C-alpha cells in the first residue's frame, strides 16, 4: 500500500550542484518530478536561477532551460526549505581525495548531520556521490544522532560518462540501488521506472555491495585502458601496430571492443579519484590491491609518454621550441580538466623551456583560471599552429579529426605532429612529408615509415 503514495511524480531535493548533482536534478525533472537543487554558493545559485548553466555537457542545457521554464527545476541555498516537502533527498556532494588517496567524506557527513536536525517526516536519503564501502552506515548514524522520525539511507551510485551523461541517465545500462529497507526499495523503484522501460535492469542489493559496485566498475575500466596503454608502449618497442592488436583482441566477445583505445592516460573526476580511493579502502581493510596499485603507477607515467617522444625527436633540447597544443580537457565533449593529461604535458614542456599555445573548444577558461599566462591561448585550432615547431594532440575532439592539412603545412614551421590520441591513420602520412608520431603505431618521418 505504501507504494501508492509515491506513484507518479515526486518531490526531490538534490544537495550539491556539481556535475553529478546538476545532471541528476535536471534529468529527474525531465520526467515530470519537482526538483529543488541546493548549493551553498550563492553566486552559482543565482546564475542558475537566471538560467545560466555552470558546466558544459552536451544536451544538458536544453533540459536545464526547459525544466526551469516549466517550473519543475529550482535552485536555492536554503536546504531546510528544499527538503521540507521532498520525499527523496539525493546527496551529490564532493568526495575529494585526501592526502592518502582516501575519499574525504566531510561534506557528505556534514550535510547528514544537518539533515538529522531538519527531518520532520519520513524521507529516503540517497548517497549519489561515489563513496567508500560502509558510508551508508556512517550517513545513517550521523542523521540518527539528531533525527526524531523514521528515514532510510540508500546507496545509488551514478555511472555517468562525461560527454554522454544525459543519455546515460535517461537510458541507463542498469540502475544500482543498495538498500535493506522494503519501503525505500519501493520508493526508489517507482522513481526509476521511467528510465528502464526498455528493459534494462534495476539491480537491488545491500548498501555495501552497491557502494563497491561503483568503485569496482571504474577500477576495471581504468585497468582496461591502462593495459592497452602498456600494450601500445610495447608495440613501440617491437614494431607491432596497436590498432591491429586492439581489433584482434576486441573481436573476442569476452574482452569487447570498448575502452581499448590507447593514448596518454586517463584523467577526469572519476577514474583517478575512485581508483585511488579503492586502493586506500583496501589498505584500510588490510588488503593490498596489487593490480590497482600498478594501474595508478602506469597511468602516471603514461601522461608523459608523448613528451618523452617529443624530447627524443629534438635530442632532449626543447628550449625555445614552440608547440601548438590541441585539446586541454581530459576527454572530448567536456570542459572538465581535472587530472587532464594535457596539464601534465604543459608543465613538462614549459619546464623544459618550450612555449605552448593551446586551443580547446570548451576547456580554455578553466585552464586559464588554473595556469594563467603560463601558456598562450588561441582563438581557433589553426591559430595555435602559427609559427609552431610542431602540433601536439592531447584530446580527441571531433573538430580535430578532419583538419585542413594544407593549411596546417602553411602555418607550422615544420610538418610535425605528435598525436596522443591516435586520431589519424598512419597510412595517410606516407609520402606526405609530415613527421607523424602516435601511440603504439608506426612512426612516419619525411614520408617514410621508421
Buried (B, 14 or more C-beta within 10 A) or exposed (E): EEEEEBEEBBBBBBBBBBBBBBBBBBBBBBBEBBBBBBBEEEEBBEBBEEEEBBBBBBEBBEBBBBBBEEEBBBBBBEBEEBBBEBBBBBBBBBBEBBEEBBBBBEBBBEBBBBBBEBBEEBBBBBBBBBBBBBBBEBBBBBBEEBBEEEBBBBBBBBBBBBBBBBBBBBEBEEBBBBBBBEBBBBBBBBBBEBBBEEEEEBEBBEBBBBBBBBBEBBBBBBBBBBBBBBBBBEBBEEEBBBBEBBEEBBEEEEEEEEBBBBBBBBBBBBBBBBBBBBBBBBBEEEEEBEEBBBBBEBBEBBBBBBBEBBBEBBEEEBEEBBBBBBBBBBBBBBBBBBBBBBBBBBBBBBEBEBBBBBBBBBBBEBBBEEBEEEBBBBEEBBBBBBEBBBBBBBBBBEBBEEBEBEEBBEBBEEBBBBBBBBBBEBEEBBEBEBBBBBBBBBBBBEEEBE
